[in-house]
Amino acid sequence: MARGRIPLLAKGRLVPRSQPTLFRHPPLLASRPTAVHSTSHARRAFATGRSGANGAVTEAAKVAENEAVADSATEAASKDTKSAEALADEASSSSRSSLSSGAQDVKDWELQLDRKIESFKDLPHANFGVNQHIPFDAEFKEVLKQIPWQFRGPIRYAFAYGSGVFPQSKSGRVATEEEIRKIHPKAPLAVQRMQDGTPKMIDFIFGVSHTQHFHSLNMRQHRDHYSSLATLGSGAVSHVQDKWGAGVYFNPYVIINGILVKYGVVQLSTLERDLAEWDTLYLAGRLQKPVKILRDDAKIRLANQMNLISALRTALLLLPPNFTEEELFGTIAGISYLGDPRMALPTENKSKVKNIVGNNMANFRRLYLPLIETLPNVEYSDPGCSTKDWVWGDASFRLVQDMDPIKRGNMVRRLPKAFRARLYFQYQKKFAIPRRDFDKMMDENKNEDSVSFKRREGGGFEQRIAQDGTEELQKNIRAVIKQTISWPATTQSLKGPFTAGFRKTWRYMMEKFGKYRQGRAAETTQPAPDAKEPESRLSGGGDGGEADKEKK
């Protein structure tokens, strides 16, 4: 299927606006006056957490702006539910004859990564990164938005994720009142409806500017959220958070607004670095799957767009010339689990990746279709893409990629900095490159931070990597993913008893054991599918293919 025709019949494309709408809140539903009251009350409570009225007002205004931006982006994402072309316009407005003159004026975003981002106005264009905002049930979204407002510590960026937000199975059953209360003491109807008869704890990540400041305020307000580690003070808590594991501090099994939640706190700079460079892949991996962003941040939106396109490029390097969306999204979803020690223990459902993708196909497409459209070496080849509303269906469509070593070498060169460095070291050993020659090659790449992705071209070394053969390339990329994830994920798990307490950690492990047993039971009762599971591409294998190039 030719690029730019996915599908041509759809009209009303989402053309980038001249200025982003930053401060306009979408109208709240009249049927939920309680939500309006609780939000305003939470904002007043939030303001009391800062010393100095001016500082409190400024911080609260910034947080409210970040929430309004997330609402505006979700609204923009929901406007055109028919046109894949419109989704592509959100990620890039590369000149195409089918685009309007307004879209043609905006440059390719990957050519502008050297710009300084201070606000949303500094992003490449007004609709940049809207693909990250998954259209969502309005009432459930309002329930989730109330959670961050219950904290006096300033939260700049927030998202909800996991099976409590995006179900990984479709049970079709109705949970009893006793089952619901066992998890959520006073769950709103929206939560009960969206969790599809299986009540679960809802997971959040909160991005903060200063971890010690946040914990200091939060321990005064919510001392019961913390383990005995908090008796040593906010300095000790923030030290354990920032120095152990992946830089995240989790407080699980907390009741907020009648809902059982787990929230992780991360410094914004740590989150931004992981998204852009993949130094741990701990949080970057979570954001490679559908999440519900409740408060947005300009720098994080740019870094996450880099994270998503890097995940797409990595998956393409692992896949053969012809593949399905299920294989593509399964490979992407499997990246963050590959080196996770929990997957090697009987604490996770072995079909987790398959369940995530199979029950969220349209949401994955929402994330990655705009980015697929911007890459010149991959496109949809399925005639089903010409049908109306295919973008929001659950079917898995076929794609084709070009395997030319020049373009694939460019993809290697454009992988995230820390991840790419590990891959280079892996191939230095494989190719037996002398250390002096290798160091010289690395020195030539030191000034890359001022060079945009699209200007980074793979040379002979990257092309040798790309030509290494499907199985060998898969094996080495798998090894690098494991190197990246294993240690941070292991130490993050080991600090659980200190940060959450032994009782909560034991409860968490028992629940994970239960999920593992459920997965094993499901495997024994269901016939094996004919098609390969989505995660199989990360376990090696794959056929060779034709060559194509990723252009500048």
N, C-alpha and C positions, 0 to 999 in steps of 0.2 A: 504494500500500500504506500502510495507516495506521501512524503512528508507534507504536513499542512492540510491534509484532507481527512481529519479525524474528528468529527465527520463534517463534510462540507455543507450538508443540508441545514445544519443548525445556524440560527441567526441570533442577533443580540449579543455579540461577543463582548466580553468584559475588557474594555479598553482602559489602559492606565489613566487615572485621573491626573489633573494638573497638580493638585495638592492633596495629600492624605487627610482624611477626616480623623483628627486626633481626639477631640473633646466632645464629640456628639454621642451621647448614650442612646442606644435603641430604646424605644418606649417599653416600660415594664408592663407586664400583663396586669390588667385591672383586677383580675381574679385573685391576685396574690398580694394584697396590701401588707401582709405580715412580712414578706421578704423585703419590701421597701423600708418598713420600719426598722427591721433588724439590721439592714445595711447602714442606715444613718446612725443608729445607735452604736454599731460597731465602729464607725468612723470616729465618733466622739470618744469612745473608749480607747481607740488607737492613739488619738491625739494626746491623751493623758500619759502615754508612755514615754514621751520625749521631754527632756528638760528644756524649758523655754518655749513659749507659745509660738513664736515665729518659726522655730525649727519644726515643731509639731505640724503646723499648718502646711509648711513647705513639703515635708515628707509625705503627709497624708494626700496632698494635692498630686504629688508625683505618682504615688501608688494608685490613686483614682484614675489618673491619666493612663497608666499602663493597663488598667482594667478596661478602660474605655477603648483603648487601641485594640485589645483582644476582641472586644465586642464588635467593633467596627470591621475588623478583619473577617470575623466569622460571618457577619452580615454580608460582606462582599463575596465571601466564598459561597454563600447560599443563593446569590442572585441568579446565577445561570447554572442550572442543574442539567442542562441538555448538551452543552457544547464542550467537547474535549479541547477544541481550539481555544476557547476562553480560558480553560485551565492552563494551557501552555502560555498564554499571554501573561499570566500572573507571575510565572517564574522568569521569563525572559521575553523580550520583544524583538528578537532577531528579525531583521527585515525579511518579510515574505510578501509576495504580491497580494496575498489574501488579507493582510492586515491593513488597518486604517492608517492614515498619516500620523495620527496621534501616537500610535504604537511604534511606528517606524522611527520616531524621534528619540526613543529611549535606547541606549546602548546595551549590549550584552553585559549582564551583571558581573560575569566572571572577569571582565576586563577592568572592573572598577573596584577590586578588592583592596587597593592601596589607599582608598579614601578614608578619611577620619570620620568615624560614626559617633556623633554626640546625641542625636535625636532621630526620630523616624523620618524627618525631612531629609536626612543625609543618606538614606537608603537609595539604591539605584533608581527605583520608581515607586509610585504610590501604592501599587498592588504587590510589591515585592514580598515574597514569602507567604502570601495568603494561602497557598496550598498547605501550609503547616496547620491551619485552623480547620479542623474537621467539623462540618455541619452537624449539629447536635440537637437532641431533644431539649426544647426551650426550658421546660420546668426542671428537668434534671440539672441542666447547666446552672440555673439560678440557685439550686440547692448547693451545688459544688462551689459556686462563687461566694457563698456566705462563710465557708470554712476559713479562708485566709483572713477575713475580717474579724475573726475571734482572737486574733493575736495582736498585742500591742507592739511587738517587735516589727520593724518595717520589713515587708516582703515585696521585693521589686518584681520578681518573676515567679510564676506559679503554674504548675500543671498537674492534672490528675491522670493516672495511668493504670494499667493492669486489668485483670479480669473483673474487678469490681466496677470498672467503667466501660470496658469493651468486652462483653461476654465471649468466652472461648468455646462455648457450646450452646446449643439451643434445646433446652430440656422440654419446653412447652408445658411444664407443670406449674402449679400455683403453690407457693410455700405457705405453710400453716402459720398462724399468728405466733405460735410458740417458737417455730424455727426462726422467724424474723426477729423476735425479741431476744433470742439467744445471741444474735450477732449485733443487731441494731436495737437498742432499748426503745427508741421512739423514731422509727424510720419514716420519713415523708413518703407519700404515695409514689412520687416520682422515682425514688430510689428502689422501692419494691418492684415497680413496673420494669425498670431498666435492668435490674439484676436477674430477670427471667426465672423467678422461682428458686434461685439459689443464692441466698444472702451471703455477701462476702465483705470483708474489710476493704475500704477504699483507700488507695495509695496516692500520696501527694509528694511532690518535690517543691520546696520553697527556696528560691534564690535570693540571697541577702547580700548587702554590700559589705557588712562587717559581722563576722560570725560571733565574736565575743560580745559585741554590743547586743546582738539579737538574743543570745542565750542569757545575758544578764537580765534583760527585760522579761524574757519568757519564763525564766526560773522564778521570778517574783510573782508572775501572774499564774503560771501553770507548773508549780513545783511538783505536782503529782505526776506529770508527764515524764519525769526524769528518774533515773536510777540513783543509787547512793553516790555515784560519781559526782553528782551535782553538789554534794556537801563540800567538795574541794574548791568550788567557785566556778564562775564562767570562764576564767582563764584556763583551768584544767580541762573543762569540757571542750572549749574551742581548740586546745592543743591536741587532744585525742582525735577530734574531728579532722583537723587539717594535716596532722602528721601520720596518722594511721590509715591504711586502706586508700580509698578513692576520694577522700575529702568530704564524705557525707556523714551526717549524724542523724540516725533514725530514732524516732520515738514511736513504737508500735502500740497497738491496742489502747488507743485513747478515744474516749467518747466526747464528741463535739456536736452540739445541736442534735443529740439523740442518735448520732451515726458513729459507728466504729471506724476509726481511721488510723492509718500509719503515715507519718510525715517525716520526710528527710530534709535536712537543712544543708545547703551548700553555698559556698561563697561564689558570687557571680563570676569572678575572675577564674576560679577553678572550673566552673561549668563552661565558660567561653573557651578556655584552653583545650579542654577535652573534646569539645565539639569541633574545633578548628584543626587540632593536631593529632587527636586520638592517642593521647599519652596513656590513658587507662581504658578507654572505651566503656567505662562503667555507666556513665550517664549518657554519653553519645549513643550507646546501644539502645537505651530505653527510648530515646527520641528518634531512633530510626524506625520505630513502630508507631502506629497511631496513638496519639495522646490528646487530651483536652487541655489546651492552653487557656488559663484563666486570667493571668496577667502577663503582658508581653514586655519585652525590652528590645530596643533597636539593635544593640550589639549582639544579643543572643539570637535574635532572628536571623541576622546575617551569618553568624557562626553556625547556626543549625542548618541553614540552607547549604552551606559548605559541607556539613556533616552528611546531609541527605544525598548530595550528588557524589560524595566520596563513597558512600555505601553502595550507590548504584554502580559506580565504576568498579569497585571491588567485586561485586557480584558478577558483572560482565566478564571480568577476567577469569572467573571461576566457571562460567557457563559455556556450553558449545555454541555453534553458529545458530542453531534453531532451538527454541525453548518456549515454555509457556509462562504466563504471568505467575502461576502457582509456583513454578520453579524459581523464578526471579525473586518474588517476594519471600518465599521460603528461605532462599539463600541469604537475603538481607536480614530477615528476622533471626536466622540462626547464627549470625556473626557474634552477637553479644553473649550467646550461650555456649559458644565453642570452648572457651577456656574457663568457664564458670565451674568451680569445684562441686557445686551442688548438683550439676548434671551427671557427675561421675558417681554420686552417692544415691541411695534410694530415697531422695528427698524431692524429686521433681518428676512430674508426668513426662515420660519419654516422648509422648505425642504432642508436647506443648507447642512446638513450632508449627506443626501441622494444624493444630486447633486454632492457633492465633490467626494464621493466614486464611484458613478455610472459612472462618466465621467473620472475617473482616476484609474480604476481597475488595469491596468498593472503597473502603477507607484507605487501604494501601494504594489503590489506584489514584485516589485523591491526592496522596502525598507525592507519588512518583511520576505520574503521567506528565505533569508540566516539565519535569526534568528530563524525562525520556525524549520529549519533543525538542529539547535544546541540544541534545547530543547528535552529531551527524553520523554516527556509526551504528545506530540501533533504531529500529522502527517496527511498528505493528505490521504484521503480514496476514492477519486474519480477516476474512471477508465479513465476519460478524461485527467488525468495527464500523461498518456502514449502517448498521441498524440504529433506530432511534433509541435514545436513552441507554445505550450500551455501557456508558461510563459508570452508571450507578447500579449496574446489575452484578450478580454474584458469579457469573460465568468466568472461566479462565481463558484468555485469548492468547494466540500465538504471536511471537515476535521473532525477528531475525537480526543478527548483528554481523558486522564485517570483521574479519579476523586478520586483516593486514597488520604485520608487525610494526609498521610506522605509527598507525593510529593507536594500536594497543600499547606501544612504547610511550606514546604521549599520555595515555591513561595512567601508566605506571608513574610517570614523572609528576602527575598531578594528584597523586595520593597524598593524604595528610602527612605533614612533616615528620612527626615522631614515628608514625607507622612506616613510612617509606624508608626512613633511616634503618629500621630493623630489617626490612626486606632487603635493602642493599647489603647489609652485613651478612645476611643469610646467603646471598648469591656471591658475595666475595669469597666465602669459604667454598661454595660449590664450584665456582669458576677458577678457584686458586689464583686470584688476582694478587700480585705483590702488595704488601701493606703500603709502600711508598706511593705506588701508582693509585691505589684506592684512596689514600688520604688526599692526594692532589685532586682527584675527581670530586671528593667531598668538599674541598676548599672552594672549588669553582661554584658550588651550589650554596655557599654560605649567605650570599646576598639575596636569596630568593624571596625573602619576606616582602621586599619592595616590588616584586614582580608578580603580576596577576597570573592566575592559573592558565588562562588561555594563551599566555606568552611563554609558558614553560613547555619546551619541546623535548621529547625523549631523544637521547642520542644512541650511540651504538650499544652501550651497556643496558639501557632500558629495553631496547629492541631485542637483545639477547634474552633478557628475562621473559619478554612477551612470547618469544619463540621457543621457550623451554619445553614445550609439550604440555598438553592439557593436564595430565595426571601429575607431572612434576611441578607445574605451576600451582596446582591445587594444593599439593602436599606442602610446598614452601609457604604459601599464603596462610594455610591452616596453622603452620608452625608459628608464624609471626603473630597471628591473631591470639594464639594460646599464650605466647610470650607476653603480649600486651595485657591480656585480661587476667591471667592466672594469679599473679602475685597480688595486685590490688583487690581482686575479688576475694581471694583467700583471706587476706588480712582484714578486709572489710567484714567478712563473716566472723572472724575470730574476735573482733572487738565488740561483737553483738552482746555477749554477756556483760561487758563493762558498761556499755551505753544504754542498753535496754533492761539490763538486770537478768539474772539467771532464770527467774520464773517465767518472764515473758519470752525469753529465748527458747526455753523448753517447750512452751506452748506453740511457738512458731514452728519449731522443728517437728512437733507431733502433727501439726496441720499439713506440713510438707510431706511427711511420711504418708498421711492419709491420701493426699493427691496422687502420690506415686502408686499406691495400691489401687486407687480408682482407675488410673491409667492402665495398669497391668490387667485389671479385671476386664476393662473395655477391649483390650487387645485380644484377650482369649475368647471373648464372646462375639467379636466381629470378624468376618472373613477378610483376609489380606487383600488390599486394593491392587488392581493391576498396574496402576500408574505408580511411579516412584514418588516417595514422599518429598515435600518441598525441601527439607533439610539435607537431602542426599547429596547435593552438589558440594556441600562442605565436608562430606565424608570421603571425597575422592571420586575418581572415575570421570566419565564424560567422554563424548566423542569429539573428534577433531572437527575442523571446519574450514570454511573459506575465509579469505582475507579481505579486510576493509580497513580504513584508516579513520582515526579520530583527528579531524582537522584542527587547525589553529583556532 
